[in-house]
């Protein structure tokens, strides 16, 4: 007889609830597939909105949407929220993004799409979620552009927005207190995370490259501070006090009807620390520096375009202004004899000694740049001019409102020497100090010359004796 084949064990019985749920899910998937194929997208979208509005009547929550772009222009509130929410990420957050731009020092943390965060404000929870969806290509304004030419707009194929969900009772609190708080907090965070930049003109501007990219930058890592400057202590304190007063007086400038800017003239012999002072001011204020090379500009119009493309909270520097452009006293120039024009030529080729046929920046264009209508295109700006020969500058440039503060960068003084000795040799006292300070009162040497001498020897005694020899050789 053949052995009996054992029967397989009976299948465990599926509970009726699970069976019904699986059947419902399968039916829903089929219906959804049919709806996607047969019902137009616009109709489905409208149906979803109406259903959402109907259900919202029974909810105690409100949803506020913050789009990345307001029309064609970037939404400042979206940018602020993106910065702020990077600090709200907690250990409970499952997914987030981290990046480090090439020229930045810090790692940037931000929200990942579809991730929900909960922030607390005044003891009340506020939920955030970042939504992203593909959209037909649309050109939006590049925030760094001047609004024309190639590079003025960027093609976007993705729409991003933040959604805030909160209780209906705190609607006014969210709009009037919470959102302004985010704007202010993000401003502080950007200042803390900011890497100072030194901007200079791009060589290829206007030569086929995007007009929006007029500047190129490098990180400004200059170590100069007011603690290391070889200047009189009182002079440094006066400059720092003036800078502090300037940045705190936004409402004052608005009330008196003046553009929020400040002009400085640094004058003195070469090697007296003018560039070091500019770097110290930038580090003290945490301002970017824009190097304006007037001789590289083609016209007054380009100077205006460059002005409006610079950022607020920045320092605009024009070095060696007396060498950059013919800006001598117009009254002296007017006394020069005027050469009679050739027959058929311009009957008035010169006015006040200036050739209007020449290209480049003119005195009137520079004056309008400093305190004309165009100077109000921006806030919290400092304009610094440097020169080795103050007497060569036109009086129109020197008056208050254009060059408000004149700072004489003098030869090295005993106070400046002691600062250099501390920086280079790390000493604050030495028996040779008395002789060096006596010689400095009679001789003229620049801080650059003193620093170079102190660099030659790390041993304090030898370095100081070498400095005494240099002072004795000076006429």
C-alpha positions in Angstrom: 0.0 0.0 0.0 1.1 3.5 -0.8 1.7 5.7 2.2 -0.9 8.4 2.8 0.1 11.9 1.8 -0.3 14.3 4.8 -2.8 17.1 4.3 -1.4 20.6 4.4 -2.3 22.6 7.5 -5.3 24.9 7.0 -4.6 28.5 6.3 -5.1 30.8 9.2 -8.4 32.7 8.8 -8.0 36.4 8.0 -10.1 38.5 10.3 -13.0 40.1 8.5 -11.9 43.7 9.4 -8.5 43.3 7.7 -10.1 41.7 4.7 -12.5 44.6 4.3 -9.7 47.1 4.8 -7.6 45.4 2.1 -10.5 45.3 -0.3 -11.3 49.0 0.4 -7.6 50.0 -0.2 -7.5 48.1 -3.5 -10.8 49.7 -4.6 -9.4 53.2 -3.7 -6.3 52.6 -5.7 -8.3 51.5 -8.7 -10.6 54.6 -8.4 -7.6 56.9 -8.0 -6.0 55.5 -11.1 -9.2 55.9 -13.1 -9.7 59.5 -11.7 -6.1 60.4 -12.8 -6.8 59.0 -16.3 -10.3 60.3 -16.9 -10.7 63.5 -14.8 -8.7 66.6 -15.9 -6.0 67.9 -13.6 -7.6 71.3 -13.2 -10.9 69.8 -12.2 -9.3 67.5 -9.6 -7.3 70.4 -8.2 -10.5 72.5 -7.8 -12.3 69.5 -6.2 -9.5 69.1 -3.7 -9.6 72.8 -2.8 -13.3 72.7 -2.2 -13.1 69.6 -0.1 -10.3 71.1 1.9 -12.2 74.3 2.5 -15.3 72.3 3.6 -13.3 70.3 6.1 -11.5 73.4 7.4 -14.8 74.7 8.7 -14.8 72.0 11.3 -11.1 72.6 12.3 -9.7 75.0 14.9 -6.5 75.4 12.9 -5.4 77.9 10.3 -2.8 77.5 7.6 -0.7 80.3 6.3 1.4 79.9 3.2 4.7 81.7 2.5 5.8 81.3 -1.1 9.4 81.5 -2.2 8.5 84.2 -4.8 6.1 87.0 -4.6 5.2 87.2 -8.3 8.5 87.4 -10.1 10.5 88.7 -7.1 12.0 86.7 -4.2 9.9 86.8 -1.0 12.0 88.2 1.9 9.8 86.4 4.4 10.6 83.0 2.8 14.3 83.7 2.9 14.1 84.7 6.5 12.1 81.6 7.5 14.6 79.4 5.7 17.5 80.9 7.8 15.5 80.9 11.0 14.2 77.3 10.8 17.8 76.0 10.5 18.1 76.8 14.2 14.8 75.1 15.1 15.9 71.6 14.0 15.8 69.3 17.0 16.9 65.6 17.7 13.3 64.6 16.8 13.7 65.9 13.3 14.1 62.9 11.0 15.5 64.6 7.9 17.2 67.9 7.1 19.7 69.3 4.7 23.3 70.4 5.2 25.5 72.3 2.7 28.7 74.4 2.7 29.2 76.9 -0.1 32.7 77.0 -1.5 33.7 80.3 -0.1 31.9 80.1 3.2 33.3 79.0 6.5 30.2 77.6 8.2 28.0 74.6 7.4 24.5 75.7 6.5 21.6 73.6 7.9 18.1 73.9 6.4 14.7 72.1 6.3 14.2 69.2 4.0 11.1 69.1 1.8 7.9 67.6 3.4 9.6 67.6 6.8 7.5 69.0 9.6 9.0 71.1 12.4 7.3 72.5 15.5 8.3 75.9 16.9 7.1 77.4 20.1 6.3 81.1 20.4 4.9 82.5 23.6 4.1 79.0 24.9 2.0 78.2 21.7 3.1 75.5 19.1 3.4 76.6 15.5 3.9 73.8 12.9 6.1 74.4 9.8 6.3 72.3 6.6 8.3 72.9 3.4 6.4 71.9 0.3 8.0 71.5 -3.2 6.3 70.7 -6.5 7.4 70.6 -10.1 5.9 73.4 -12.2 6.2 74.6 -15.9 9.3 76.6 -16.4 9.0 80.2 -15.3 11.6 83.0 -15.3 12.0 84.9 -12.0 14.1 87.9 -11.3 17.7 87.2 -10.1 18.1 89.1 -6.8 21.7 90.0 -7.7 20.8 91.5 -11.0 20.2 95.1 -12.1 17.0 94.0 -13.8 18.2 93.8 -17.4 20.4 91.9 -19.7 21.4 88.2 -19.6 21.5 86.9 -16.0 18.7 89.3 -14.9 16.3 86.3 -14.7 16.6 82.7 -13.8 14.4 79.8 -15.0 12.6 78.0 -12.2 10.9 74.6 -12.6 10.1 74.0 -9.0 7.8 75.9 -6.7 8.6 76.0 -3.0 6.6 77.3 -0.1 6.3 77.0 3.7 3.0 76.2 5.4 2.4 77.4 9.0 -0.3 75.6 10.9 -1.6 77.2 14.2 -4.7 77.7 16.2 -7.2 80.3 15.0 -7.0 82.2 18.3 -3.4 83.3 17.7 -3.8 84.5 14.1 -3.1 88.2 15.0 -0.2 87.1 17.3 1.4 85.1 14.4 1.0 87.9 11.9 1.9 90.9 14.1 4.5 89.4 16.4 5.8 86.0 15.3 6.6 86.8 11.7 8.3 90.1 12.5 10.3 88.2 15.1 11.4 85.7 12.4 12.5 88.6 10.2 14.6 90.2 13.0 16.0 86.9 14.2 17.1 85.9 10.7 18.9 89.2 10.2 20.9 88.6 13.4 21.7 85.0 12.3 22.9 86.2 8.9 25.2 88.7 10.6 26.6 86.0 12.9 27.2 83.6 10.0 28.4 86.2 7.6 31.8 85.8 5.9 33.3 89.2 5.0 34.0 89.7 1.3 36.3 91.9 -0.6 34.6 92.8 -3.9 36.3 94.1 -7.1 35.1 94.8 -10.6 34.9 92.0 -13.1 37.1 92.4 -16.1 34.6 90.9 -18.5 31.6 93.0 -17.4 29.7 94.3 -20.5 31.8 92.1 -22.8 29.3 89.3 -23.4 29.0 88.3 -19.7 25.8 88.9 -17.7 25.4 92.5 -16.7 24.1 91.3 -13.4 27.5 90.1 -12.4 29.5 93.3 -12.2 31.5 92.2 -9.1 33.6 89.3 -8.1 34.7 88.6 -4.5 37.2 86.8 -2.3 37.0 86.3 1.4 38.3 89.2 3.4 40.6 87.6 5.9 42.7 90.7 6.8 43.7 90.4 10.4 43.9 94.1 11.1 41.8 95.3 14.1 41.8 98.5 16.2 43.7 96.6 18.8 46.6 96.1 16.5 46.6 99.5 14.6 49.7 101.6 15.1 47.8 104.8 15.9 47.3 107.1 18.8 44.9 105.6 21.2 42.7 108.7 21.3 42.4 108.7 17.5 41.3 105.1 17.4 38.7 105.6 20.1 37.3 108.6 18.2 36.9 106.6 15.0 35.3 103.6 16.8 32.9 106.0 18.6 32.0 107.7 15.3 31.3 104.3 13.7 29.1 103.1 16.6 27.1 106.3 16.5 26.6 106.0 12.7 25.2 102.5 12.7 22.7 103.3 15.5 21.2 106.4 13.8 19.0 105.1 11.1 15.9 106.9 12.3 18.0 110.1 12.9 19.2 110.2 9.3 15.6 109.6 8.1 14.2 112.3 10.4 16.7 115.0 9.2 16.3 114.0 5.6 19.8 112.7 4.9 20.9 109.5 3.2 22.2 107.0 5.7 25.9 107.1 4.7 29.2 108.4 6.1 32.2 109.7 4.2 35.8 109.4 5.4 39.0 110.8 3.9 42.3 109.1 4.9 45.3 111.2 4.0 49.0 111.0 4.7 52.3 109.6 3.3 52.5 106.1 1.9 53.0 103.4 4.5 51.1 105.1 7.3 48.4 102.4 7.6 45.5 103.6 5.5 44.6 100.2 4.1 45.0 98.6 7.5 42.6 101.1 9.0 40.0 100.3 6.3 40.4 96.5 7.1 40.0 97.3 10.8 36.8 99.3 10.2 35.4 96.4 8.1 36.2 93.9 10.8 34.8 96.2 13.5 31.5 96.7 11.7 31.3 93.3 10.0 30.9 95.1 6.6 31.9 93.9 3.2 34.4 96.1 1.2 33.9 97.2 -2.4 37.1 98.3 -4.1 36.0 101.0 -6.7 38.7 101.5 -9.3 37.7 104.7 -11.0 40.2 104.4 -13.8 38.6 101.1 -14.9 35.2 102.7 -15.4 34.0 104.0 -18.8 31.4 106.6 -17.7 29.3 108.1 -15.0 26.5 105.8 -15.9 28.6 102.8 -15.1 29.5 104.3 -11.8 25.8 104.7 -11.0 25.1 101.1 -12.0 28.0 99.9 -9.8 26.6 101.9 -6.9 23.1 100.4 -7.0 24.6 96.9 -7.3 26.4 97.1 -4.0 24.9 95.7 -0.8 23.8 97.7 2.2 26.1 97.5 5.3 29.2 97.9 3.2 32.3 100.0 2.8 33.0 101.5 -0.6 36.7 102.4 -1.1 38.3 104.7 -3.6 42.1 104.5 -3.0 44.5 107.2 -4.2 41.7 109.4 -5.4 44.1 112.1 -6.6 45.7 109.6 -9.0 42.4 108.1 -10.2 40.9 111.1 -11.9 41.6 114.7 -12.6 39.9 116.3 -9.5 42.1 119.3 -8.8 40.6 122.6 -7.9 38.3 123.7 -10.7 39.0 127.4 -9.9 42.7 126.9 -10.6 41.9 124.9 -13.7 39.6 127.7 -14.9 42.5 130.1 -14.9 44.3 128.1 -17.5 44.2 129.7 -21.0 41.6 128.1 -23.3 43.0 127.0 -26.7 40.9 128.3 -29.6 39.1 125.5 -31.4 39.8 124.5 -35.0 37.4 125.8 -37.6 34.3 123.5 -37.7 35.2 122.0 -34.4 33.4 122.2 -31.0 33.4 126.0 -30.1 33.4 125.0 -26.4 35.7 122.0 -26.1 36.8 122.8 -22.5 34.9 124.0 -19.5 36.6 124.6 -16.2 39.7 122.9 -17.6 38.0 119.5 -18.3 37.7 117.8 -21.6 34.1 116.7 -22.1 35.0 114.7 -25.1 37.0 112.3 -22.9 35.6 109.1 -21.5 35.6 108.0 -17.9 34.2 109.4 -14.6 33.9 113.1 -14.3 34.0 115.3 -11.2 30.3 116.0 -11.4 29.6 112.3 -11.8 31.7 111.5 -8.7 30.0 114.3 -6.7 26.5 112.9 -7.6 27.7 109.4 -6.6 28.8 110.7 -3.2 25.9 112.9 -2.1 23.5 113.4 -5.1 20.3 111.6 -5.7 22.0 108.4 -6.5 23.7 108.3 -3.1 20.4 107.5 -1.4 20.1 104.2 -3.3 21.1 102.1 -0.3 21.4 102.3 3.5 24.2 102.0 6.1 27.1 102.6 3.7 30.5 104.1 4.4 32.5 105.7 1.6 36.3 105.9 2.2 38.7 107.9 0.0 42.4 107.7 0.5 45.1 110.1 -0.8 48.8 110.9 -0.3 48.2 114.5 -1.2 45.1 116.1 0.3 46.0 119.5 -1.2 45.5 118.2 -4.7 41.8 117.5 -4.2 39.0 119.8 -5.3 37.4 121.7 -2.4 34.0 120.4 -3.6 35.0 116.9 -2.5 36.3 117.9 0.9 33.2 119.5 2.4 31.0 117.8 5.0 28.3 115.6 3.4 30.9 114.2 1.0 34.0 113.6 3.2 32.6 114.0 6.7 35.6 112.9 8.6 39.2 113.7 7.7 41.7 111.4 9.3 45.4 112.3 9.1 47.6 109.1 8.9 50.9 110.4 10.3 54.4 109.1 10.6 55.0 106.7 13.4 54.6 108.1 16.9 55.9 106.7 20.3 52.4 105.4 20.9 52.3 103.7 17.5 55.8 102.3 18.1 54.8 100.7 21.4 51.8 99.0 19.6 54.1 97.7 16.9 56.6 96.4 19.5 53.7 94.5 21.2 52.5 93.1 17.9 55.9 92.0 16.5 58.1 91.3 19.6 55.4 90.7 22.2 57.0 93.1 24.6 55.5 96.2 26.3 58.7 97.6 28.0 62.4 97.6 27.2 65.4 99.8 28.3 65.8 100.8 24.6 62.3 102.2 24.4 63.4 105.6 25.8 66.0 106.1 23.1 63.7 105.0 20.3 60.9 107.3 21.4 63.4 110.3 21.6 64.6 109.7 18.1 61.0 109.2 16.8 60.1 112.7 17.9 62.8 114.1 15.7 62.8 111.7 12.7 60.1 110.8 10.2 59.5 107.1 9.7 56.3 105.4 8.7 54.7 102.5 10.7 55.4 100.3 7.6 59.2 101.0 7.9 59.2 100.4 11.6 57.3 97.1 11.2 59.7 95.9 8.4 62.7 96.6 10.7 61.1 94.7 13.6 60.5 91.7 11.3 64.2 91.3 10.6 65.0 89.7 14.0 62.9 87.8 16.4 65.2 88.6 19.3 64.0 91.9 20.9 67.4 93.4 21.7 68.7 93.0 18.2 65.5 94.1 16.5 65.3 97.3 18.6 69.0 98.2 18.0 68.4 97.7 14.3 65.5 100.2 14.6 67.7 102.7 16.4 70.3 102.5 13.5 67.5 103.1 11.0 66.3 106.2 12.9 69.8 107.6 13.2 70.3 107.2 9.4 67.1 109.1 8.7 67.7 112.8 7.7 
